[in-house]
Amino acid sequence: MRRAAIAVAVLAVGALHPDGAAQQRYRATGQEVLPAYEGWERNPDGSFNLVFGTMNRNWEETFHIPIGPDNYIEPGGPDRGQPTWFLPRRNRFMFRIAVPADFGDREIVWTLNSPNGKTYRAYATLKPDYFIDDFVVQRNSGLRTRDVVNPNTPPVLEVEGERTRTARVGEAVTLTAFASDDGVPEQRPLRPLDPSRSGNNTVPVTATGLRMSWFVYRGPGHDVTFDPPQTKVWEDTRPNSNSPWGYGFETPPAPPDGKWVARATFGRPGTFILRSLAHDGGLSAHEDITFVVE
């Protein structure tokens, strides 16, 4: 428990880059995007996962940074599964890099050249203070300590169909996912219990209950339209923002048969990765579908 508390503090500080004054962090546009090292997990076989996320300081501006000289991970890169499309604000626990049991004191470095010309790096190591487990993940996802329940199992998610597909610009494709959860934590809306926290927290409060959303993880642009509109997956703490971290949000009821259906329409050609994310407010599961759009 002590290690978990230390890790929470580390993540909270890591989200606030030293050169980010408060007045800069809450601008709509014009700010930079940073890679974030969330910490390391221990696997049953003795290996480890190095876990990464992002911090886009803008509230409205998104970025496309292709894999290459402006978005690379070394050693073993440049592509280690990182996103190329960067949503606003904080996006935690986005991808994992597995390393062997004898990884020792080595490190993996993710470098991002922000569109404003600044370069930022996240250094992933196995230093003890960066240990994370389900308790840490749930707290940093937004659960209050009293709401964290162990064991809590992540949602079960299965996407129907092939993992690589083709599509045409302007023609809708159907996305079908089956998601279920163990009911932990208990579903709870996000009421304005403490409005002073909205918009000012590195670890915000979240609504709970199973939710499922699609979003663009990689792609040449964000002009992908989802029908119905998807619940936000980034920490938009503004009230009534269709975000589980925004006051007033109530998690919609899950479909009775656990079958979540949406349609996606692409506005330009290119290769896109759409990610499905099932989240219970504490833990999550995801699956990716690659679309080659002509």
BELBEL-V911724 format. One record per backbone hydrogen bond with DSSP energy under -1.0 kcal/mol. NH is the residue of the N-H (numbers start at 1). CO is the residue of the C=O. If there is no record, write none. Layout:
BEGIN
nh=(NH NH)
co=(CO CO)
END
This chain:
BEGIN
nh=(5 6 7 8 9 10 11 12 13 14 15 16 20 24 25 27 34 36 38 39 40 41 43 46 48 49 50 51 52 53 54 55 56 57 59 60 61 63 65 68 71 72 73 74 84 85 86 89 89 91 94 95 97 99 103 106 108 109 110 111 112 113 114 117 120 122 124 130 131 132 137 138 139 140 141 143 147 148 156 158 160 165 167 170 171 173 175 177 178 179 180 190 193 197 198 200 206 207 208 209 211 213 215 217 218 224 225 227 232 235 236 237 240 246 248 249 258 260 262 263 264 265 267 270 272 273 274 275 276 277 278 279 280 285 287 289 290 291 292 293 294)
co=(1 2 3 4 5 6 7 8 9 10 11 13 17 21 21 24 55 53 51 51 130 49 47 43 99 41 97 39 95 36 91 34 89 32 27 28 28 86 84 71 68 111 78 109 217 217 63 56 58 54 52 52 50 48 100 103 124 74 122 72 120 70 118 114 112 110 108 127 128 40 133 134 135 136 137 138 144 145 180 178 176 290 292 266 168 264 262 260 158 258 156 249 191 194 195 197 142 244 188 280 279 277 275 273 273 222 265 263 242 90 234 235 247 243 190 246 255 177 175 227 173 225 223 293 291 218 289 215 287 213 285 211 283 278 276 274 163 272 165 270 167)
END
